[in-house]
Amino acid sequence: MAALCLLLRPATSYITPKTAFEADASIRYYTKILKIKNLNELNESQMQQMEVNAKSIYLARKAISREKHQQAEKIYVNLIDRQLERGYEALDVPAFAATALLLALHQQRQGAKKRARATFNLFFRIASDFYADESGFVHSNPSAEEEFVSGEVCSARVLQAFALFESKEHLMHKSEFLIKKAIEFDPSIKSLLKWKVFSEFDDHNGDDS
C-alpha cells in the first residue's frame, strides 16, 4: 500500500520530567478513547505498539491546540500508514478505527470534506474486508478474542460518524446504507434509528424476529 504521506521521523530526545509527563498523559488519553481498562492484560509487544499510537495521537492533539492543523493531519495519516503496513493479519482494528475517526473528524472541522470522505471510505473498505465472510456479510465470531469484538464495536462507531457526515451532505441513501452497516457490526446500536436524522430509515429496517 502506497504511503499516504511522507513518514514523519520522530526526533530522538532524552527523557526529561516534561517528556515523562507527556508520555504518561498520552497513555491516559489513549486508554480513555479506546476504553482500555487494564493495561496489565497487554503483552510487551502490544504495550509497545500502544505507546507508539498514544504518542502520535497525543502529538496530533497538541498540534491542533496550537492551530498547526496540517501538522496534526500528517501525524494522523502517518500513523494510519504504520498501522496498515503490516497487513490485515496484524491489524489492530480498534487502534485503526480510533485513528481514522480522529483524522476524519479533524478533516471535517477544517472543511476538507473530500479528504474526510476518503478517510472514511478507506476505513470502510478495510474494515469490511477484515470482518466479511465469503458472502460479503459482516460476521461476529463468538470464539474470537475480545479485541475482535471491540474491533467491531469501534468499526460501528466510525461508520456511525460516516453516516452522519453523509446525511449532512444530503446523501441520504448512502447514509442509510452506512448506518445499517454500522448496526451489522454492532447490533446494540439499533436504537440509533430513533435519532431524527435516521428515523426515516426505520420503516425500511423492521425487526424480523
C-alpha positions in Angstrom: 0.0 0.0 0.0 1.4 3.3 -1.0 2.2 5.6 1.8 -0.5 8.2 2.4 2.1 10.8 3.2 5.8 11.2 3.8 6.8 9.5 7.0 7.4 11.8 10.0 10.5 10.7 11.8 10.3 11.5 15.5 13.4 13.2 16.8 15.5 11.3 19.3 15.4 13.0 22.7 16.4 12.4 26.3 13.8 11.5 28.9 13.1 14.6 31.0 10.4 15.2 33.6 8.4 17.1 30.8 8.7 14.2 28.3 7.9 11.7 31.0 4.8 13.7 32.0 3.7 13.9 28.3 4.3 10.2 27.9 2.0 9.5 30.8 -0.6 11.9 29.6 -0.6 10.4 26.1 -1.2 6.9 27.6 -4.1 8.2 29.8 -5.7 10.0 26.8 -5.3 6.9 24.5 -6.7 4.4 27.0 -9.7 6.8 27.5 -10.6 7.0 23.8 -10.1 3.2 23.3 -11.8 2.4 26.7 -8.8 0.2 27.7 -9.5 -0.7 31.4 -6.5 -2.8 32.3 -3.0 -2.3 30.8 -1.8 -5.3 32.6 -3.7 -7.5 30.1 -1.4 -6.3 27.2 1.7 -8.2 26.3 5.0 -6.4 25.8 4.5 -6.1 22.0 1.0 -4.8 22.4 2.2 -2.3 25.0 5.0 -1.0 22.8 2.6 -0.6 19.9 0.1 1.2 22.1 2.8 3.6 23.3 3.6 4.5 19.7 -0.1 5.0 18.8 -0.6 7.0 22.0 2.4 9.3 21.4 1.3 10.1 17.8 -2.3 10.9 18.8 -1.2 13.0 21.7 1.2 15.0 19.4 -1.6 15.5 16.9 -3.8 16.7 19.7 -1.1 19.2 20.9 -0.6 20.4 17.3 -4.3 21.1 17.0 -4.3 23.1 20.2 -1.5 25.2 18.7 -3.6 25.6 15.5 -1.0 23.6 13.5 -3.7 21.7 11.7 -1.7 20.5 8.7 0.9 19.0 11.0 -1.8 17.2 13.0 -3.3 15.7 9.8 0.1 14.5 8.8 0.7 12.8 12.1 -2.7 11.0 11.9 -2.1 10.0 8.3 1.4 8.7 9.1 0.1 6.7 12.0 -2.5 5.1 9.7 0.2 4.2 7.3 2.1 2.4 10.1 -1.0 0.7 11.3 -1.7 -0.7 7.9 1.8 -1.6 6.7 1.9 -5.0 8.5 -1.2 -6.2 6.7 -4.6 -7.5 7.8 -3.3 -10.4 9.9 -1.5 -8.0 12.3 -4.1 -5.2 12.1 -5.2 -3.7 15.4 -8.7 -2.8 14.4 -9.7 -0.7 17.5 -6.5 1.4 17.1 -7.0 1.8 13.4 -10.6 2.8 14.0 -9.7 5.4 16.6 -7.1 7.0 14.3 -9.3 7.0 11.3 -12.1 8.6 13.2 -9.9 11.3 14.8 -8.5 12.1 11.3 -11.8 12.2 9.6 -13.3 14.5 12.3 -10.3 16.7 12.1 -10.6 17.0 8.3 -14.3 17.8 8.7 -13.5 20.6 11.1 -11.0 22.0 8.6 -13.7 21.9 5.8 -11.7 19.3 3.9 -14.8 17.2 3.0 -13.2 15.3 0.2 -10.3 14.2 2.4 -12.7 13.3 5.2 -14.8 11.2 2.8 -11.6 9.5 1.5 -10.6 8.7 5.1 -14.0 7.2 5.9 -14.0 5.2 2.7 -10.6 3.8 3.4 -11.7 2.6 6.8 -15.0 1.2 5.5 -13.2 -0.8 2.8 -10.6 -2.2 5.1 -12.9 -3.0 8.0 -15.5 -4.6 5.7 -12.8 -6.8 4.1 -11.4 -7.7 7.6 -14.7 -8.8 9.0 -16.7 -10.0 6.0 -17.1 -13.7 5.1 -17.1 -15.0 1.6 -20.8 -13.9 1.1 -19.8 -10.4 1.9 -21.8 -10.1 5.2 -20.2 -8.8 8.3 -19.9 -11.6 10.9 -19.2 -11.9 14.6 -17.2 -14.9 15.8 -18.2 -15.8 19.3 -15.0 -17.8 19.8 -12.8 -14.8 18.8 -10.7 -13.0 21.3 -12.2 -9.9 23.0 -10.2 -7.5 20.8 -12.1 -8.7 17.7 -15.4 -7.9 19.4 -14.3 -4.5 20.4 -12.9 -4.0 16.9 -16.4 -4.5 15.5 -17.8 -2.0 18.1 -15.2 0.5 17.2 -15.9 0.0 13.5 -19.5 0.7 14.1 -18.6 3.9 15.8 -16.7 5.1 12.7 -19.5 4.1 10.3 -22.0 5.9 12.5 -19.8 9.1 12.1 -19.6 8.4 8.4 -23.4 8.1 8.1 -23.8 11.4 9.9 -21.3 13.0 7.6 -23.1 11.9 4.5 -26.5 12.9 5.9 -25.1 16.5 6.4 -24.1 16.3 2.7 -27.8 15.3 1.9 -26.7 11.9 0.6 -29.4 10.1 2.4 -29.3 6.8 0.6 -25.6 6.4 1.4 -26.2 7.5 5.0 -28.9 4.8 5.3 -26.6 2.2 3.9 -23.8 3.2 6.3 -26.0 3.3 9.5 -27.4 -0.2 8.7 -23.9 -1.4 8.1 -22.9 0.0 11.4 -25.7 -1.9 13.0 -24.4 -5.1 11.4 -21.1 -4.5 13.1 -22.8 -3.7 16.5 -26.5 -4.7 16.8 -26.7 -2.9 20.2 -26.8 0.5 18.4 -30.0 -0.2 16.6 -31.6 2.5 18.7 -29.7 5.0 16.6 -32.6 4.6 14.1 -34.7 6.6 16.5 -32.5 9.6 16.0 -34.3 12.2 14.0 -31.7 12.2 11.2 -32.0 8.4 10.9 -35.7 7.9 11.9 -36.9 7.8 8.3 -34.8 4.8 7.7 -36.5 2.8 10.5 -39.5 2.0 8.3 -37.2 0.0 6.0 -35.3 -1.7 8.8 -38.1 -3.7 10.6 -37.4 -6.3 13.2 -37.5 -9.8 11.6 -37.7 -11.6 14.9 
